[in-house]
């Protein structure tokens, strides 16, 4: 069996989620943090480690579109990151519309009583879970 990794790529962080082997559920794994937006080497290396550890054969990367379906600077950086991931891992990267996933993640954390500081520690990996789970739901509905 294989797994899918879901990523929420931000300016200074990358939230990570991994599917189960049956491709039914997404579980949060970690948030990879960077010291500078352009320093991606350690982020890419950590993603490669997770791919090897979990037997991942596909990457789903959240694409931050605007509400009017246009793409801005963040989406362009995401596309560049996707290209770097494909070069480094040899795996295909699926860009998945992630509009409002961080808002949804924030609401979930508010609902369970996370404070501002605690929320900052988990919001990116929860957004990655929402991105990946949305893709997994799409897969199960198209079978």
N, C-alpha and C positions, 0 to 999 in steps of 0.2 A: 504494500500500500504506500501511497505517497501523501504528502501534505502540501498545503499552500501557506505561504507567509504573507501577512497583510502589514502594510506600512503606512503610517501617517507622518509624512515628511514635512517638518517645519523649519523655520529659520535656524533654530539652535538645538532642536531635538528631533528624534525620530521614534515615534511610538511603534511597538512591534506586537503583533498577534500571530498565533499559529493555529491552523485548523487541526481538528482531530483526523485520524486516518480515514474515516468514513466520509469526510468532507461535509459534515453536518453542522458542527459548532466551531466557533472561534474562541480561543482563550487568550487572555492578555499574557504577555511574556515580560516585556521590559520597556523602558524608555532609554534610548541611547542619547547621550548629551554631548554637545560639541562646545569648544571654547570660542569658536568663530564660525560664522555662517559658511565660509568657503573651505573650511578644513574638514574634508569628507573621508580621508584615508582610513581613520579609525572606525568611522561609522560603517563604511563599506566592508572593512575587515570583520567587524562584529557580525554584520548581516551574513557574510560568508560562513562564519563559524556556526551560526544558528541554522543556516541552510544544511550544512553538513550534519550537525547534531540531530536534527529532526527529519532528515530525509525529504526535504522540500524539493519539489520539481516545478513550482510556479510561483511567481511573485505578483501580488496585487498591490498597486501603489495608488493611494488616494490622489486624485487630480482636483485641485481647488479651483473650481469654476465660480464665476460670479453668479448672482441670482438670475441675471438676464442671459445666462448660458455662454457669456464671453469669457475669454481667458486673459488674465493679467500677468504681472511679473512673477507672482508666486507659481502660477501654472507653468511658466517657461522654465523656472528653476527646477520644478518637478520633472519636466520632460528631460532636462539635462541630467538629472539624477537617475532617471529611468535608463537613459542611454549608458551611463556609467555602470549601473547595476547589470545591464545585459552584457556589457564588455567584460566585467569582472567575473560574473557567475556563469555566463553561457546560457542562462535561463531566460525565457520570455517574460516580459513585464507587461501586465495588463493595467492600463490606466483606468481607474474607476472613479466616477463622479463622487466627490466627497462633500458636496454642498451641505452645510449645516451639521456635519458630523460632530464638530467640536461643540457646537451649541447643544446638540442632543446629549453629548457626553457630560457637559456641564450641568444640564438639567437632571440627568440621572444621579450625578454626585450630590446635587442639592437635595434631591428627594431622599437620599440615604443619610443626609446630615454631614457631609464632608465640609470642613472649614476651608477657607481660602488657601492656606498653606498646604494642607493635606491634598486638596484638589489639584494643585500644581504638580504634585508628585505622580499622579495617576492619570490625568486627563488625556495625555497623548497616547498611552497604551489603550485606554478605553476607546478613544477615537479610532485607533487601528482595529480594535475588535468590531466596532460598528461598520467600518469599511469592509472588512473581511466577511463579516456575517451577511452583509448585504449582497456581496458577490456569491457566497455560498447559497443563499436563498435563491438568487437568480439561476445558479446552476441546477438546483433541485427542481425549480419550476420549468426549466427548459428540457428536462429529460423526457 
